[in-house]
């Protein structure tokens, strides 16, 4: 399977610098960069309820919601995200693609990173988080684990305090997805790039701060 780096795209996130750093990382480790925009299934279900309303920003006006208008806004956000990705990769040689998925962000991002859940080489997939666990990456990992709790695939979370611990975890004979925050200072590290080149593990890049996954209209 071709090496793959998946980066989450959301309205206004990540910053251009993070996109460019992810593109450079993909180029240096000979991976495909996949930009994924997830249409929130919970939001669409909420919009279908007869009592659903939204509060405009910055107008603070209360308006009813409906599925058609939410879908239209999501399409506009997805198109904006694709343009931002294309613009950030104008001077990059990295292979890249853009996808829109509808579902739950945690599980759709994991599936994109793996290519397909069925491609995992065993019943357990490890989420390898670089850091101490006190970050949005932990929130994402816990959401992914809870969403797949009833599936045949089991998720475990492994925290690597530094690159040495991450390298040790990657050497184990178990499938793993490296989860990184979109911090250009981290993504540009040569030692991280060397490690990913050696392992060809799938990588998931999350926005450096948690995305609210809300739609605001004036």
C-alpha positions as CSV (number, residue, x, y, z in Angstrom):
1,X,0.0,0.0,0.0
2,X,1.3,3.4,-0.9
3,X,2.4,5.5,2.1
4,X,-0.3,8.0,3.0
5,X,-0.5,11.1,5.1
6,X,-4.1,12.3,5.8
7,X,-4.7,15.8,7.0
8,X,-8.0,16.9,8.4
9,X,-9.6,19.9,6.8
10,X,-12.3,22.0,8.4
11,X,-13.6,25.5,8.0
12,X,-10.7,27.8,8.7
13,X,-8.4,24.9,9.7
14,X,-5.6,24.1,9.5
15,X,-3.5,27.2,8.9
16,X,-1.7,27.5,5.5
17,X,1.6,27.0,7.3
18,X,0.5,23.6,8.6
19,X,-0.8,22.6,5.1
20,X,2.6,23.6,3.6
21,X,4.5,21.7,6.3
22,X,2.3,18.6,5.8
23,X,2.9,18.8,2.0
24,X,6.6,19.1,2.5
25,X,6.5,16.1,4.9
26,X,4.7,14.1,2.3
27,X,7.2,15.0,-0.4
28,X,10.2,14.1,1.9
29,X,8.8,10.7,2.9
30,X,7.4,9.9,-0.6
31,X,3.8,9.7,0.6
32,X,0.5,10.8,-0.9
33,X,-1.1,13.7,1.0
34,X,-4.8,13.2,1.3
35,X,-6.9,16.2,2.4
36,X,-10.2,15.0,4.0
37,X,-13.2,17.1,4.7
38,X,-15.8,15.3,6.8
39,X,-19.5,16.3,6.6
40,X,-20.7,15.9,10.2
41,X,-23.4,13.2,10.3
42,X,-24.5,14.4,13.7
43,X,-25.0,17.9,12.5
44,X,-27.1,16.7,9.5
45,X,-29.2,14.6,11.8
46,X,-29.8,17.5,14.1
47,X,-30.7,19.7,11.1
48,X,-33.5,17.2,10.2
49,X,-35.2,17.7,13.6
50,X,-38.3,20.0,13.5
51,X,-37.0,22.1,16.4
52,X,-33.5,22.6,15.1
53,X,-32.2,26.2,15.1
54,X,-28.9,28.0,14.7
55,X,-27.5,31.2,16.2
56,X,-25.8,33.3,13.6
57,X,-22.4,34.8,14.1
58,X,-21.8,37.7,14.6
59,X,-25.5,38.7,14.1
60,X,-26.7,36.5,17.1
61,X,-29.9,36.0,15.2
62,X,-31.8,32.7,15.8
63,X,-32.8,30.9,12.6
64,X,-34.4,27.5,11.8
65,X,-32.1,24.9,10.3
66,X,-32.9,22.4,7.5
67,X,-30.9,19.7,5.9
68,X,-30.8,21.3,2.4
69,X,-29.3,24.6,3.7
70,X,-26.8,22.7,5.9
71,X,-25.7,20.5,3.0
72,X,-25.3,23.6,0.8
73,X,-23.1,25.3,3.4
74,X,-21.0,22.1,3.8
75,X,-20.4,21.9,0.1
76,X,-19.2,25.5,0.1
77,X,-16.9,24.8,3.0
78,X,-15.6,21.7,1.3
79,X,-14.9,23.7,-1.9
80,X,-13.1,26.3,0.1
81,X,-11.0,23.6,1.8
82,X,-10.0,22.1,-1.5
83,X,-8.9,25.5,-2.8
84,X,-6.8,26.1,0.3
85,X,-5.1,22.7,-0.1
86,X,-4.4,23.3,-3.8
87,X,-3.0,26.7,-3.1
88,X,-0.7,25.4,-0.3
89,X,0.7,22.8,-2.6
90,X,1.4,25.1,-5.6
91,X,5.1,24.8,-5.1
92,X,5.2,21.2,-3.8
93,X,6.1,18.1,-5.7
94,X,4.0,15.9,-3.4
95,X,1.2,13.7,-4.7
96,X,-2.1,14.8,-3.3
97,X,-5.8,14.3,-3.4
98,X,-8.9,15.7,-1.8
99,X,-11.8,13.8,-0.5
100,X,-15.2,14.5,1.1
101,X,-16.7,11.9,3.4
102,X,-20.0,12.0,5.3
103,X,-20.0,10.4,8.8
104,X,-18.2,10.8,12.1
105,X,-14.9,12.7,11.9
106,X,-13.0,10.3,14.1
107,X,-13.9,7.1,12.2
108,X,-13.7,8.7,8.7
109,X,-10.2,10.1,9.4
110,X,-9.0,6.7,10.7
111,X,-10.4,4.9,7.6
112,X,-8.7,7.3,5.3
113,X,-5.4,6.9,7.1
114,X,-5.6,3.1,6.8
115,X,-6.9,3.2,3.3
116,X,-9.7,0.9,4.5
117,X,-10.1,-0.8,7.8
118,X,-10.0,-4.2,6.2
119,X,-6.4,-3.5,5.1
120,X,-5.2,-3.6,8.7
121,X,-3.0,-6.7,9.2
122,X,-4.7,-7.8,12.5
123,X,-7.8,-7.3,14.6
124,X,-6.1,-4.4,16.6
125,X,-4.9,-1.1,15.3
126,X,-2.8,1.1,17.5
127,X,-3.1,4.9,17.5
128,X,0.5,6.2,18.1
129,X,0.3,9.7,19.6
130,X,3.5,11.7,19.8
131,X,3.3,13.7,23.1
132,X,2.1,13.4,26.6
133,X,-1.6,12.9,25.8
134,X,-2.7,16.3,27.0
135,X,-3.8,17.6,23.6
136,X,-6.7,17.5,21.0
137,X,-5.1,14.4,19.6
138,X,-6.1,12.5,22.8
139,X,-9.7,13.7,22.4
140,X,-9.7,12.6,18.8
141,X,-8.2,9.2,19.7
142,X,-10.7,8.6,22.5
143,X,-13.6,9.5,20.1
144,X,-12.2,7.1,17.5
145,X,-12.0,4.3,20.0
146,X,-15.5,4.9,21.3
147,X,-16.9,5.0,17.7
148,X,-15.3,1.7,16.8
149,X,-16.1,0.0,20.0
150,X,-18.7,-2.3,18.4
151,X,-16.7,-3.1,15.3
152,X,-14.4,-6.1,14.6
153,X,-11.4,-3.8,14.7
154,X,-10.2,-2.8,18.1
155,X,-8.2,0.4,18.8
156,X,-5.6,1.0,21.4
157,X,-3.9,4.2,22.2
158,X,-0.1,4.4,22.7
159,X,1.6,7.6,23.9
160,X,5.1,8.2,22.8
161,X,6.9,10.9,24.8
162,X,9.6,11.4,22.2
163,X,10.7,10.0,18.8
164,X,12.7,7.2,20.5
165,X,9.6,5.8,22.1
166,X,7.7,6.3,18.8
167,X,10.4,4.4,16.9
168,X,10.2,1.6,19.4
169,X,6.4,1.3,19.1
170,X,6.6,1.3,15.3
171,X,9.1,-1.6,15.4
172,X,6.5,-3.8,17.0
173,X,4.7,-6.2,14.7
174,X,1.3,-4.5,15.0
175,X,-0.4,-2.1,12.7
176,X,-0.3,1.5,13.8
177,X,-1.3,4.9,12.7
178,X,0.9,7.8,13.7
179,X,-1.2,10.7,14.9
180,X,0.3,14.2,14.9
181,X,-0.9,17.7,15.5
182,X,-0.5,20.1,12.5
183,X,2.4,22.0,14.1
184,X,4.9,23.0,11.4
185,X,7.7,22.9,14.0
186,X,7.0,19.2,14.5
187,X,6.2,18.3,10.9
188,X,9.4,19.8,9.6
189,X,11.7,17.9,12.0
190,X,14.2,15.9,10.0
191,X,14.4,13.1,12.6
192,X,10.7,12.6,12.4
193,X,10.9,12.5,8.6
194,X,13.7,9.9,8.7
195,X,11.6,7.8,11.0
196,X,8.5,7.9,8.8
197,X,10.6,7.1,5.7
198,X,12.0,4.0,7.4
199,X,8.6,2.7,8.6
200,X,6.1,3.9,5.9
201,X,3.4,3.9,8.6
202,X,0.2,5.8,7.7
203,X,0.1,9.3,9.3
204,X,-2.9,11.3,10.4
205,X,-2.4,15.1,10.9
206,X,-5.0,16.9,13.0
207,X,-5.5,20.6,13.3
208,X,-3.2,22.2,16.0
209,X,-6.3,23.1,17.9
210,X,-9.7,21.4,18.1
211,X,-12.1,22.3,15.4
212,X,-15.5,23.3,16.6
213,X,-17.1,21.6,13.6
214,X,-19.9,24.2,13.6
215,X,-21.3,26.1,10.7
216,X,-21.6,29.9,11.1
217,X,-23.5,32.1,8.6
218,X,-23.9,35.8,8.7
